[in-house]
Every structure is written in structure tokens, then in C-alpha cells.
Amino acid sequence: MPSKPRIRTVADGTKEAKVFNTELALQRVMVNQESIPEAFQFELSDHPPSMFQQNGQMRSAGKHRFAKHLSDTWGKSAIVEEATLIDPVVVYDGGMLLQSLISLWVMGKELGDIADNYVSHLMRETRDRQEIIVVFDGYLGVTTKGHVQRQRNPSATLDRVVTDRTLLDLSAKLFLSNHRNKQGFIDLLAEKIDRKPRLTAVKCTGDANRTVVTTALDTLHLHRPVVIKADDTDILVMSLVAPQTGQGLFVKQGSVVYDIKLFQSAIVPVIIRENLIVLHGFFVCDTTSAFFGHPSYKALSMKWSHLAMELETFRDSCATYSQIHDAGTKLVAAMYRCGVNLDEERGRMFKDRCNDRSRKTMISLDRVVGTIDAVHLHSERAYLYIQDCAGNSLDPECYGWRMVNGLLEPTPMRQEPAPPFLIEIKKCGCKTGCKNRLC
């Protein structure tokens, strides 16, 4: 299949370039405002500015703010004292465990000794005959979460051979920023954990969040309280939407312990409770993107009753692309309080920004809703995540992701950055400087 021609910058008529010149494109549009309806059917950028940063990374939603709003609004009545839980089974998020004891990483120590200190910490928790299960992420597989992990740790160090006797010759942050080093230490630690009574290690091939929750649910049959120790918002949300056969599931975040059954019943209106995973997956989670200027917790304060069918679409394992796209478009329109013809709304929003006399900054596109094309891809990524939480594995490359050099990266848009009339190079005949801003 022939490759698509690269988009040239509107500022350069002599060679191809990798970066689209958004500022110059906007100048051309402002000179000829009759072109706005056609121009704003395109992002006028290499990435949708409302959902992606300038470096091509997806915008982060600030999950902690979503969790705080969730807890402050409905969670206070579900807080219990950990001491009242008799003989609980503890399910640890392995990622949180690694970070919570980061002070154990002292340069010059052997990795085996550091791992032993982790095990000693866990053994101290089993004094009251607690059973502890530690669930670790996997870092060597190709997953959508890998995009986020690379974003968090952009400067990876050289590989180390991880053994009991390997000396730590750099900081913990640098050592763990290399996924092969991190996986090697997890393998070493998991082996030591499994040697101890009442301790069990579970290693995942990818993201561990769902496995943390399913492991806890599978343990409920022991008729003992099960406490998930995890600070990740994803795990709290998955616990709140998980079907339960009775009481006994708790989540500890920081020093606060929530009774999940009480937490679930406190969430009203019911449409929020039933679709919490959809709102989280569409507006908050790591593998979709935030919408600039729309805080993550906003989705918990909006009225969604008129979009019940659209929310249900994302929980439907048999939903078609057309249904996913239509439902996602309506959710975004509700967030932006605009019409569902997003391309038309983009032009209107831009004109409003141009006519805003109180504006003190240069006009940018980050506060303008994304194109229909970009929103469709966002909807596919959200659907993929929501279905994965339900245990339905789908091919990421069919839902808003693409393979780049053996790694999964989000597909920001399928169409070109701009219409041909903006890309076409124009010359006005100027020799010293273009006063018309056309070339």
C-alpha cells in the first residue's frame, strides 16, 4: 500500500517537513474568515490540541482529583477502622508496594538485600496471621499502558543484570525507569515472596489493576474480609463497579479504608453508580486523554440521564463502531455544552475566541472541541479500556491505537491536519516581509 504524502508546513514551499505550522495556518484563516467552516473540519495541528500535548503525548486527566471528588461526595459514610477487620486477606498493588518503600533503595546495597527488606516488611504485617497477596505489573509486554509508562519514565538507563548479588549503582528512580531492570527486580522479589508462608506473589504480563480486583473478588469465598491496598484511582473505580455476592471487600487508600459495599450504595444518582466505569474510562483513565479545560471530576457532577443509552453503549460488548462513535460524540458534546456537529461547533468556538475582547493571550486551539475524526478515535480507546475492565480482550490496533517500532501508540487522528487550500503554498509577491500573512 503506498504511503501517504507528508504534510508540508504552510511556511515552507521548498521541502517536506514533519511539523505542521498551526500558528501560520490560523493567520491564514483569520485573514479569510469565510474559510473557517471548511478549515475547522480539520485539527489544524499534528495532534488534536484539546486532547494531546504539543509533544504528542495524551493529556493527563489528574486522576487524583477524580478520586478525591468521588470520595468527598460519597465515600465519607463508607470509611471504617482497619482495626475492626478480623483476620483479613490483604491484596497489595505491587506498584504501590515498590514505591511506598523506596527509602530501602540505598546505593551500594545488593538487590537481594533490598528485596529481603521488602519481604521482611510484609512478614511483619502477617503477625496477626494475615494472608498477603502481592500483584505485580508486567513491563516487557506490548500494551496500551506502556505508552503511559514511557511518558512517566522518559529517560531510561542501561540494562543491568539483576541477581541477588547485583550492587545498586544508581538511584532507585533511574534503576526502575528501565523496564527490563524493573521486571528483573520484580521477578527477584516475587521469588522471595513465594518462599514465605502466608505470602503469595502474582505476576501479570501487563497492567495489574484488573488482576488486583479479580484476585480480591476470588478471595471473598474464604468468608474473610479482603482489603485491597492500592492508591490507584483505577483500582478504586473497578472495585466500585465490580459485582459482589456479599459484604467483605475493602479498599485502603493512604490511611483511609473504604467499605466498598457501603460506598456503592452511597453513590447517587443511580446512573452515575451504574456507569462509573464509563465516565472514568471516557474522561479520566491513563489510556484515554483528558479534555483541556475540563477537569476530571466534572463528569461526576453532570446530569447524564438523557444520555443513558449512550453510556450503555460503552458497556455493550457487541457495540458497533458506528454506535461507539455516535455515543462518544454525544458525551463530548455534553461535556462542552455544544451541539453534536462538532466540526461546525469548532468554527463557532474559534470565532467566539476571536471576538472576545477580554482575551489577553494568543488564540490557541486547546480550548476548542476536537474534530469528529479525533473524537471518534478517543471513543474507540475509551471503549477498549471499558471492555478490558469487563474482561473482554479486544485488539488495540482496531480501537484507536497503532504499532510504531514495535510499541503501541495512540492514533491521534486519521485525516490530514488541514484542508488542501491551507497546505497549498501561496506567494503574494512580497520581497522583504509578508504583510498579508499569506506566505
Solvent accessible surface area in square Angstrom, and as a share of the most:
residue,aa,sasa,rsa
1,M,228,1.02
2,P,124,0.78
3,S,106,0.68
4,K,148,0.63
5,P,107,0.67
6,R,142,0.52
7,I,30,0.15
8,R,86,0.31
9,T,17,0.10
10,V,1,0.01
11,A,59,0.46
12,D,33,0.17
13,G,35,0.34
14,T,126,0.73
15,K,136,0.58
16,E,102,0.46
17,A,27,0.21
18,K,155,0.65
19,V,105,0.60
20,F,9,0.04
21,N,48,0.24
22,T,36,0.21
23,E,96,0.43
24,L,22,0.11
25,A,0,0.00
26,L,13,0.06
27,Q,43,0.19
28,R,11,0.04
29,V,0,0.00
30,M,79,0.35
31,V,82,0.47
32,N,77,0.39
33,Q,89,0.39
34,E,160,0.72
35,S,13,0.08
36,I,1,0.01
37,P,81,0.51
38,E,88,0.40
39,A,0,0.00
40,F,0,0.00
41,Q,84,0.37
42,F,39,0.16
43,E,0,0.00
44,L,0,0.00
45,S,17,0.11
46,D,45,0.23
47,H,49,0.22
48,P,0,0.00
49,P,24,0.15
50,S,1,0.00
51,M,1,0.00
52,F,3,0.01
53,Q,63,0.28
54,Q,187,0.83
55,N,110,0.56
56,G,16,0.15
57,Q,46,0.21
58,M,7,0.03
59,R,48,0.18
60,S,93,0.60
61,A,15,0.12
62,G,18,0.17
63,K,30,0.13
64,H,133,0.59
65,R,110,0.40
66,F,0,0.00
67,A,13,0.10
68,K,131,0.56
69,H,52,0.23
70,L,0,0.00
71,S,16,0.10
72,D,65,0.34
73,T,69,0.40
74,W,25,0.09
75,G,0,0.00
76,K,137,0.58
77,S,87,0.56
78,A,0,0.00
79,I,84,0.43
80,V,40,0.23
81,E,123,0.55
82,E,60,0.27
83,A,101,0.78
84,T,90,0.52
85,L,23,0.11
86,I,142,0.72
87,D,60,0.31
88,P,10,0.07
89,V,0,0.00
90,V,2,0.01
91,V,0,0.00
92,Y,11,0.04
93,D,14,0.07
94,G,0,0.00
95,G,21,0.20
96,M,40,0.18
97,L,0,0.00
98,L,2,0.01
99,Q,100,0.44
100,S,71,0.46
101,L,28,0.14
102,I,66,0.34
103,S,95,0.61
104,L,43,0.21
105,W,20,0.07
106,V,79,0.45
107,M,120,0.54
108,G,50,0.48
109,K,61,0.26
110,E,41,0.18
111,L,0,0.00
112,G,4,0.04
113,D,65,0.34
114,I,0,0.00
115,A,0,0.00
116,D,62,0.32
117,N,48,0.25
118,Y,0,0.00
119,V,6,0.04
120,S,49,0.32
121,H,44,0.20
122,L,0,0.00
123,M,56,0.25
124,R,127,0.46
125,E,42,0.19
126,T,1,0.01
127,R,185,0.68
128,D,110,0.57
129,R,180,0.66
130,Q,28,0.13
131,E,48,0.22
132,I,0,0.00
133,I,16,0.08
134,V,0,0.00
135,V,0,0.00
136,F,0,0.00
137,D,20,0.10
138,G,8,0.07
139,Y,23,0.09
140,L,111,0.55
141,G,43,0.42
142,V,80,0.46
143,T,42,0.24
144,T,24,0.14
145,K,20,0.08
146,G,8,0.08
147,H,7,0.03
148,V,11,0.07
149,Q,19,0.09
150,R,64,0.24
151,Q,55,0.25
152,R,140,0.51
153,N,45,0.23
154,P,113,0.71
155,S,74,0.48
156,A,65,0.51
157,T,32,0.19
158,L,145,0.72
159,D,78,0.40
160,R,72,0.26
161,V,123,0.71
162,V,34,0.20
163,T,63,0.37
164,D,61,0.32
165,R,178,0.65
166,T,27,0.16
167,L,104,0.52
168,L,3,0.01
169,D,82,0.43
170,L,18,0.09
171,S,48,0.31
172,A,9,0.07
173,K,164,0.69
174,L,76,0.38
175,F,3,0.01
176,L,9,0.05
177,S,8,0.05
178,N,4,0.02
179,H,40,0.18
180,R,147,0.54
181,N,0,0.00
182,K,23,0.10
183,Q,21,0.09
184,G,19,0.19
185,F,0,0.00
186,I,1,0.01
187,D,56,0.29
188,L,24,0.12
189,L,0,0.00
190,A,3,0.03
191,E,94,0.42
192,K,18,0.08
193,I,0,0.00
194,D,79,0.41
195,R,158,0.58
196,K,85,0.36
197,P,83,0.52
198,R,101,0.37
199,L,8,0.04
200,T,56,0.32
201,A,15,0.12
202,V,45,0.26
203,K,107,0.45
204,C,21,0.13
205,T,123,0.72
206,G,10,0.10
207,D,53,0.28
208,A,1,0.00
209,N,8,0.04
210,R,91,0.33
211,T,41,0.24
212,V,0,0.00
213,V,6,0.03
214,T,42,0.24
215,T,22,0.13
216,A,0,0.00
217,L,42,0.21
218,D,100,0.52
219,T,11,0.07
220,L,25,0.12
221,H,129,0.57
222,L,71,0.36
223,H,171,0.76
224,R,63,0.23
225,P,29,0.18
226,V,0,0.00
227,V,1,0.00
228,I,0,0.00
229,K,23,0.10
230,A,0,0.00
231,D,81,0.42
232,D,35,0.18
233,T,6,0.04
234,D,4,0.02
235,I,0,0.00
236,L,0,0.00
237,V,0,0.00
238,M,15,0.07
239,S,0,0.00
240,L,5,0.03
241,V,53,0.30
242,A,10,0.07
243,P,121,0.76
244,Q,30,0.13
245,T,144,0.84
246,G,28,0.27
247,Q,136,0.60
248,G,13,0.13
249,L,1,0.00
250,F,16,0.07
251,V,0,0.00
252,K,42,0.18
253,Q,30,0.13
254,G,55,0.53
255,S,103,0.66
256,V,49,0.28
257,V,3,0.02
258,Y,16,0.06
259,D,14,0.07
260,I,0,0.00
261,K,72,0.30
262,L,80,0.40
263,F,0,0.00
264,Q,29,0.13
265,S,73,0.47
266,A,28,0.22
267,I,1,0.01
268,V,83,0.48
269,P,82,0.51
270,V,73,0.42
271,I,29,0.15
272,I,1,0.01
273,R,75,0.27
274,E,98,0.44
275,N,4,0.02
276,L,1,0.00
277,I,14,0.07
278,V,0,0.00
279,L,1,0.00
280,H,0,0.00
281,G,0,0.00
282,F,0,0.00
283,F,8,0.03
284,V,2,0.01
285,C,3,0.02
286,D,27,0.14
287,T,13,0.08
288,T,2,0.01
289,S,1,0.01
290,A,11,0.08
291,F,8,0.03
292,F,62,0.26
293,G,46,0.45
294,H,38,0.17
295,P,43,0.27
296,S,4,0.03
297,Y,69,0.26
298,K,47,0.20
299,A,0,0.00
300,L,9,0.04
301,S,76,0.49
302,M,37,0.16
303,K,172,0.73
304,W,2,0.01
305,S,86,0.56
306,H,130,0.58
307,L,13,0.07
308,A,46,0.36
309,M,161,0.72
310,E,25,0.11
311,L,1,0.00
312,E,79,0.36
313,T,23,0.13
314,F,0,0.00
315,R,95,0.35
316,D,54,0.28
317,S,66,0.43
318,C,110,0.66
319,A,12,0.09
320,T,73,0.42
321,Y,97,0.37
322,S,81,0.52
323,Q,93,0.41
324,I,0,0.00
325,H,32,0.14
326,D,73,0.38
327,A,2,0.02
328,G,0,0.00
329,T,12,0.07
330,K,64,0.27
331,L,0,0.00
332,V,1,0.00
333,A,6,0.04
334,A,21,0.16
335,M,5,0.02
336,Y,24,0.09
337,R,212,0.77
338,C,22,0.13
339,G,33,0.32
340,V,82,0.47
341,N,76,0.39
342,L,0,0.00
343,D,25,0.13
344,E,116,0.52
345,E,24,0.11
346,R,1,0.00
347,G,5,0.05
348,R,110,0.40
349,M,25,0.11
350,F,0,0.00
351,K,81,0.34
352,D,73,0.38
353,R,57,0.21
354,C,27,0.16
355,N,112,0.57
356,D,58,0.30
357,R,240,0.87
358,S,86,0.56
359,R,74,0.27
360,K,197,0.83
361,T,94,0.55
362,M,136,0.61
363,I,13,0.07
364,S,38,0.24
365,L,5,0.03
366,D,29,0.15
367,R,123,0.45
368,V,1,0.01
369,V,0,0.00
370,G,1,0.01
371,T,0,0.00
372,I,52,0.27
373,D,26,0.14
374,A,0,0.00
375,V,0,0.00
376,H,43,0.19
377,L,0,0.00
378,H,0,0.00
379,S,0,0.00
380,E,2,0.01
381,R,2,0.01
382,A,0,0.00
383,Y,3,0.01
384,L,15,0.07
385,Y,26,0.10
386,I,4,0.02
387,Q,2,0.01
388,D,71,0.37
389,C,23,0.14
390,A,70,0.54
391,G,38,0.36
392,N,54,0.28
393,S,105,0.68
394,L,59,0.29
395,D,74,0.38
396,P,34,0.21
397,E,91,0.41
398,C,63,0.38
399,Y,30,0.12
400,G,3,0.02
401,W,5,0.02
402,R,108,0.39
403,M,87,0.39
404,V,58,0.34
405,N,146,0.75
406,G,44,0.43
407,L,72,0.36
408,L,8,0.04
409,E,42,0.19
410,P,6,0.04
411,T,20,0.12
412,P,10,0.06
413,M,23,0.10
414,R,124,0.45
415,Q,59,0.26
416,E,62,0.28
417,P,10,0.07
418,A,2,0.01
419,P,1,0.01
420,P,106,0.67
421,F,55,0.23
422,L,3,0.02
423,I,23,0.12
424,E,97,0.44
425,I,43,0.22
426,K,82,0.35
427,K,159,0.67
428,C,53,0.32
429,G,60,0.58
430,C,55,0.33
431,K,197,0.83
432,T,146,0.85
433,G,41,0.40
434,C,38,0.23
435,K,192,0.81
436,N,83,0.43
437,R,137,0.50
438,L,55,0.27
439,C,38,0.23
